[in-house]
Amino acid sequence: MTRPVKGDYSPYYEGYISKVEGENGIVILKSQLSSTIKYFDEIPEDKGIYSYAIGKWSIKELIGHIIDTERVFAYRAMCIARGETKSLPGFEQDYYVKYANFNERKLNNLVNEFKTLREANIALFDGLDEVAFSRRGLVNGKGITVLAILFIISGHTVHHLNILKEKYLK
């Protein structure tokens, strides 16, 4: 497996893909799982509703957003890998967070959901062949490959972990 190239995704996703180190996206998902769980487990429950500024998500909402985004992108990857030809819809992240009530949940419940989802997504990607990774589909009318989605999932997680470290848990 190799890294996606610029034509595999719209320029918007370069910021996520560039944050991913390594060549094998499945290995990266696996190693990122344990390090992310370890990091999340160190956050005290009473910090879960902390937000670094008015109008910014809480820590629980940020973790929930990581979960929702990974779920949406994994669905997109599955659809494209299975040959879907219709353009898949985007999603409004702020609405997803607003209506999810992440602050009402326990932090360890969100961490367990992330773990379960990531394990399921590792199984999904691990079951694909090279042809599936090269399949191209449409999301919001823009072309993307399954391989690019795999790296976007990892890069999106890195992006938000960096925000957690820099702005929430300094």
N, C-alpha and C positions, 0 to 999 in steps of 0.2 A: 504494500500500500504506500502511496505517496501523498504529498500534500496537494490540496487543490490549487489550481492556477487561477489567475485573475479572471479569465473568461468563464470560470465555473460559477460565478456569483456576481451580484451587483456590487458596485463600489462601496455601498453603504456598509457592507459586512467586512470590509478590509480591516477595520479597527478591531474586530473580534478575532478574526483569523490570525492577524499578526501577533496576537498575544499568546498564541499556542506554540509551545516549543516541542519539537519532535516530528516524526514522520508517520507514525502509526496511530491513527485516531482512536482506535479501539484500546490500545495500550494506554493512551493518554486518558481516555474516559475512566479506565480502571484505576490508574494511579491517582487521578484527581478525586475519585470517590473517597478513598481512605483519608487523604489529606483534608478534604473539605469537611467530612464528618468530624474529624478530629478538631478542626477549627471551630465548627459550629458548636460542638459539645463543650467548648471552653467558655461560651457565652452564658452568663448567669441569666436565669429566668427573669429576674427583675429588670434586666437591661433590654429585654425583648421589645418593649414598646418605646424605647428611646429613639428619638429622631434628632439629627444634628441641627436641623433648622425647621422653621415653620413651613409647612407645605411639602416637606420631604417625607418619604416613607419611613416607617419605623424599621427596626432590625427584622422583626417578624414579617413585615410586609415585603422587605427586600428579599428575604429568603423565599417567601411565597411567590414573589415575582420570578425568581430563578427557577422554581419548580414549574410554574405555569408556562414559562417560556420554553423550558426543556420539553415539556409535554407537547406543546404546540409544534415545535420543530421536529420532534421525533415522529409525530403524526404525519407531518409533511414528508419526512424522509421515507416513511413506510409507503405513503401514497405514491410518491414518485418511483420508488423502488419496484412497486407493483404495477407500474405502467400507467398511472393516472395521467390523462392528457388535459384535463380542465385546469384552469388557474385556481390555485388554492387561495383562500382569503387571508388577509392580514388580520391583526387583532389589535385592539386598543388597550395597551398595557395598563393605563390608568383606570379604566373601567374594571378590568379584571381584578386589580388590587382593591379598588373601592368596594366591590361587591363580594369579595372573598372572605371578609371578616377574619383576616389572619391574626389580628391582635387579640381575638377572642380565644385563640388556640394556644396550647402549651408549646413552648419552644421545642421540646423533645418530640412532640407529635409532628411538627414541621420537619425536623431533622430526619425522623423515621420515614416520612413521606418522600423526602429527597432521596434517601438511601434506596428505598424500594423502587422508585421511579428510575433512578440511575442504573440499578441492577437490571431492570426490565429493558432499558434502552441498550445496555451493553449486550444483552442477549439478542435484541433485535438486530443491531449492527453486526454482531458476531455471526449471525445466520445469513448474512448477505454475501453474494459472490462478487467478484470484481466487476462483472457487467452491471450489476445493480448499482454499485457505487458510481459508475460513470453515467447512469441514466440522468437525463436532464428533464426537469419539469418547470412549471410556472408557479410563482408565488407573487400575488399582487401584480400579475402580468409580467413579471421579470423572471428571466431564466436562472436556474440554480441546479446544481447536481447534488446527489445524495452525499457524495464525499464532502462537498462544501458544507452541507448541513451538519455533518458529524463534527467538523472543526468549529463551526459557529457555536454549537452547543458548548463545547469546551471553552472557547474564547469568551462567550457570554458569561460563563461562570467565573472565569479569571477576572473579567472586567468588574463584576460586582463584588468579588472577594477583595479586590484592590480598593474599591470604594469603602467597603466595610472597615478595612484596616486603616485607611487614610482619614476617613471622615467620622466614623462611628466609634471605633475602638482604638483610638490613638494611645 
